[in-house]
């Protein structure tokens, strides 16, 4: 049966909000939880010690815990934090750049995150040689590309697919949320705290375009592959990733859990999720189409 993973919180939430969020997640049917700051090192509501405390509680609740690294390192202090995280000695690490990969290579098993850019079987083989036990498919790779990757997957390597949430598309050294307020990045005044699901950008025609999340740019639409879970299972996918949102994350997890167990159909669950998503759904990348398109579910 497919395992459910909850990705790291990509937004900047107050400390108490984060703590209460993971108290609820501890009793949810999710199997794997990714923790830590993957977007911006200026977000200091929680420190590494706090993440480790949460990790211990989730592990005690029976969850597999993985600590995520930053996707874009910009300073010596970022590297110092990365070394402390990768050297934690207890929990597995999701490496989101090659610097993190080299720090964990040959040590603890790690997850090759979605930003490492594993697009072909030779690269996947290299990750396996360096000690990766799981890889996360790049967001824009579709079903056909995944099928080829699965054919060349190293023995013992798990495959994880980002299946729900606003898609993290790009990172920048600039903070666009601060820029929106005419603030410099070094004096951002932690503007991201005011946007628990990111800051929506619209076209001149008022159509949703992108979401600004500090140094990260996301899709405005919500990627949702709940009707494609059967296809993933047939392709040998091991884990599906759900990305946290400020509201209804528990309900999203329960819908995916019901579908993977066969207790609910994909279309029925999708009807429920329509009221849980902060925006309209899309699934185009899975079908080799532009990511913002919504394709009807098709058999693999």
KEMARBA-582692 format. One record per residue (C-alpha): residue number from 1; residue in one letter; x, y, z. Coordinates in pm, whole numbers, plus 50000, padded with zeros to 5 digits. Example, Ala and Ser with C-alpha at 12.3 -4.5 7.8 and 13.67 -1.06 7.14 Angstrom:
<rs>
  seq  type      u      v      w
    1     A  51230  49550  50780
    2     S  51367  49894  50714
</rs>
This chain:
<rs>
  seq  type      u      v      w
    1     X  50000  50000  50000
    2     X  50118  50352  49924
    3     X  50267  50541  50217
    4     X  50162  50898  50292
    5     X  50425  51164  50357
    6     X  50367  51515  50483
    7     X  50624  51752  50337
    8     X  50790  52035  50530
    9     X  50586  52346  50604
   10     X  50682  52582  50322
   11     X  50529  52893  50479
   12     X  50623  53104  50780
   13     X  50387  53032  51068
   14     X  50408  53146  51432
   15     X  50577  52904  51670
   16     X  50258  52815  51860
   17     X  50078  52748  51532
   18     X  50351  52507  51424
   19     X  50352  52326  51757
   20     X  49974  52278  51755
   21     X  49984  52172  51392
   22     X  50222  51884  51463
   23     X  50028  51779  51772
   24     X  49738  51715  51537
   25     X  49959  51546  51277
   26     X  50087  51303  51542
   27     X  49741  51142  51554
   28     X  49680  51152  51176
   29     X  49719  50852  50939
   30     X  50028  51000  50772
   31     X  50331  50765  50776
   32     X  50624  51001  50713
   33     X  50675  51361  50828
   34     X  50936  51601  50688
   35     X  51039  51874  50928
   36     X  51245  52192  50912
   37     X  51295  52511  50716
   38     X  51339  52448  50343
   39     X  51274  52800  50209
   40     X  51437  53089  50398
   41     X  51703  53095  50671
   42     X  51565  53424  50809
   43     X  51264  53239  50945
   44     X  51353  53193  51311
   45     X  51027  53113  51489
   46     X  51171  52765  51542
   47     X  51535  52666  51584
   48     X  51696  52329  51519
   49     X  51642  52229  51883
   50     X  51268  52292  51842
   51     X  51252  52082  51526
   52     X  51434  51800  51702
   53     X  51188  51817  51990
   54     X  50897  51788  51745
   55     X  51077  51505  51566
   56     X  51111  51305  51887
   57     X  50740  51343  51966
   58     X  50637  51237  51615
   59     X  50873  50942  51625
   60     X  50722  50836  51958
   61     X  50382  50850  51783
   62     X  50506  50599  51526
   63     X  50594  50837  51242
   64     X  50906  50817  51027
   65     X  51074  51157  51063
   66     X  51300  51323  50806
   67     X  51475  51660  50851
   68     X  51465  51878  50537
   69     X  51746  52111  50434
   70     X  51733  52450  50265
   71     X  51707  52444  49888
   72     X  51916  52762  49852
   73     X  52206  52839  50084
   74     X  52330  53198  50083
   75     X  52569  53248  50375
   76     X  52826  53088  50598
   77     X  52570  53065  50878
   78     X  52343  52868  50643
   79     X  52628  52620  50588
   80     X  52688  52594  50964
   81     X  52321  52517  51022
   82     X  52330  52262  50740
   83     X  52625  52083  50901
   84     X  52445  52068  51234
   85     X  52132  51933  51069
   86     X  52306  51668  50860
   87     X  52513  51566  51161
   88     X  52216  51526  51396
   89     X  52301  51156  51428
   90     X  51945  51035  51483
   91     X  51704  51134  51208
   92     X  51727  51088  50834
   93     X  51781  51394  50616
   94     X  51616  51518  50298
   95     X  51893  51677  50092
   96     X  51761  51960  49876
   97     X  52087  52062  49713
   98     X  52411  51890  49619
   99     X  52598  52045  49910
  100     X  52369  51861  50148
  101     X  52404  51543  49941
  102     X  52782  51550  49977
  103     X  52760  51611  50352
  104     X  52543  51302  50408
  105     X  52699  51080  50139
  106     X  52842  50765  50290
  107     X  52685  50842  50626
  108     X  52321  50817  50728
  109     X  52072  50715  50456
  110     X  51911  51020  50301
  111     X  51626  51130  50075
  112     X  51713  51303  49748
  113     X  51463  51589  49763
  114     X  51259  51735  49476
  115     X  51509  52019  49419
  116     X  51812  51796  49356
  117     X  51692  51755  48995
  118     X  51705  51381  48932
  119     X  51583  51352  48573
  120     X  51746  51036  48437
  121     X  51838  50683  48552
  122     X  52217  50746  48565
  123     X  52162  51034  48811
  124     X  51931  50814  49014
  125     X  52197  50543  49017
  126     X  52449  50801  49144
  127     X  52216  50903  49425
  128     X  52187  50538  49521
  129     X  52564  50497  49526
  130     X  52593  50802  49754
  131     X  52349  50649  50000
  132     X  52002  50774  49903
  133     X  51727  50541  50011
  134     X  51446  50742  49852
  135     X  51413  51004  49579
  136     X  51138  51259  49519
  137     X  51036  51295  49156
  138     X  51083  51648  49015
  139     X  50750  51829  49001
  140     X  50739  51877  48626
  141     X  50817  51513  48546
  142     X  50510  51326  48427
  143     X  50384  50972  48429
  144     X  50580  50866  48119
  145     X  50906  51001  48257
  146     X  50844  50830  48588
  147     X  50786  50500  48413
  148     X  51131  50524  48254
  149     X  51290  50617  48587
  150     X  51125  50323  48759
  151     X  51271  50086  48500
  152     X  51621  50207  48591
  153     X  51570  50247  48965
  154     X  51844  50099  49186
  155     X  51750  49806  49407
  156     X  51620  49920  49743
  157     X  51546  50277  49629
  158     X  51200  50411  49713
  159     X  51014  50656  49489
  160     X  50813  50949  49624
  161     X  50579  51171  49421
  162     X  50462  51520  49517
  163     X  50087  51471  49494
  164     X  49910  51755  49671
  165     X  49973  52124  49733
  166     X  50087  52442  49570
  167     X  50395  52348  49370
  168     X  50730  52501  49471
  169     X  50855  52613  49130
  170     X  51164  52829  49185
  171     X  51391  52993  49442
  172     X  51569  53327  49431
  173     X  51824  53521  49635
  174     X  51561  53798  49642
  175     X  51261  53802  49873
  176     X  50960  53887  49663
  177     X  50723  53913  49961
  178     X  50943  54185  50110
  179     X  50980  54351  49771
  180     X  50602  54369  49744
  181     X  50612  54595  50050
  182     X  50911  54794  49922
  183     X  51131  54641  50190
  184     X  51485  54508  50144
  185     X  51542  54139  50211
  186     X  51766  54210  50511
  187     X  51487  54417  50668
  188     X  51189  54214  50552
  189     X  51014  54257  50889
  190     X  50917  53893  50852
  191     X  50638  53985  50613
  192     X  50574  53619  50531
  193     X  50402  53579  50868
  194     X  50108  53774  50725
  195     X  50054  53520  50445
  196     X  50005  53171  50592
  197     X  49943  53027  50243
  198     X  50163  53268  50047
  199     X  50083  53593  49867
  200     X  49870  53543  49556
  201     X  49969  53717  49232
  202     X  49704  53774  48964
  203     X  49712  53875  48602
  204     X  49558  54201  48482
  205     X  49249  53995  48406
  206     X  49238  53890  48775
  207     X  49329  53530  48697
  208     X  49546  53348  48955
  209     X  49906  53342  48830
  210     X  50167  53260  49096
  211     X  50210  53267  49472
  212     X  50497  53456  49637
  213     X  50640  53282  49942
  214     X  50944  53483  50040
  215     X  51234  53363  49827
  216     X  51017  53089  49678
  217     X  50773  53110  49388
  218     X  50483  52865  49388
  219     X  50198  52776  49159
  220     X  49874  52959  49230
  221     X  49676  52643  49162
  222     X  49689  52334  49382
  223     X  49850  52022  49235
  224     X  49621  51731  49318
  225     X  49678  51371  49208
  226     X  49427  51194  49431
  227     X  49253  51038  49129
  228     X  49590  50913  49001
  229     X  49685  50706  49307
  230     X  49597  50380  49133
  231     X  49827  50475  48845
  232     X  50110  50544  49088
  233     X  50061  50212  49262
  234     X  50082  50028  48930
  235     X  50403  50214  48847
  236     X  50561  50101  49173
  237     X  50554  50435  49355
  238     X  50615  50390  49728
  239     X  50526  50727  49881
  240     X  50296  51017  49793
  241     X  50375  51360  49939
  242     X  50117  51607  50063
  243     X  50223  51966  50129
  244     X  50090  52140  50444
  245     X  49849  52431  50418
  246     X  49715  52659  50690
  247     X  49367  52503  50693
  248     X  49225  52152  50640
  249     X  49557  51962  50618
  250     X  49416  51687  50841
  251     X  49113  51648  50612
  252     X  49336  51628  50306
  253     X  49540  51351  50470
  254     X  49223  51160  50561
  255     X  49094  51178  50203
  256     X  49420  51043  50062
  257     X  49424  50773  50329
  258     X  49071  50665  50241
  259     X  49154  50639  49871
  260     X  49478  50443  49920
  261     X  49291  50197  50144
  262     X  49011  50156  49891
  263     X  48750  50299  50127
  264     X  48665  50586  49892
  265     X  48691  50647  49520
  266     X  48921  50912  49377
  267     X  48634  51121  49233
  268     X  48442  51108  49563
  269     X  48750  51222  49755
  270     X  48814  51493  49499
  271     X  48469  51634  49561
  272     X  48555  51669  49930
  273     X  48895  51822  49856
  274     X  48732  52092  49644
  275     X  48620  52254  49971
  276     X  48961  52209  50135
  277     X  49189  52365  49874
  278     X  49293  52733  49884
  279     X  49259  52749  49503
  280     X  49146  52544  49203
  281     X  49316  52213  49125
  282     X  49558  52121  48846
  283     X  49739  51803  48738
  284     X  49882  51886  48396
  285     X  50243  51787  48463
  286     X  50144  51428  48540
  287     X  49998  51395  48192
  288     X  50283  51570  48011
  289     X  50081  51891  47972
  290     X  50133  52246  48103
  291     X  50124  52227  48480
  292     X  49825  52459  48523
  293     X  49594  52238  48319
  294     X  49342  52001  48472
  295     X  49310  51670  48290
  296     X  49039  51414  48346
  297     X  49167  51098  48518
  298     X  49289  50836  48274
  299     X  49397  50476  48311
  300     X  49771  50413  48309
</rs>
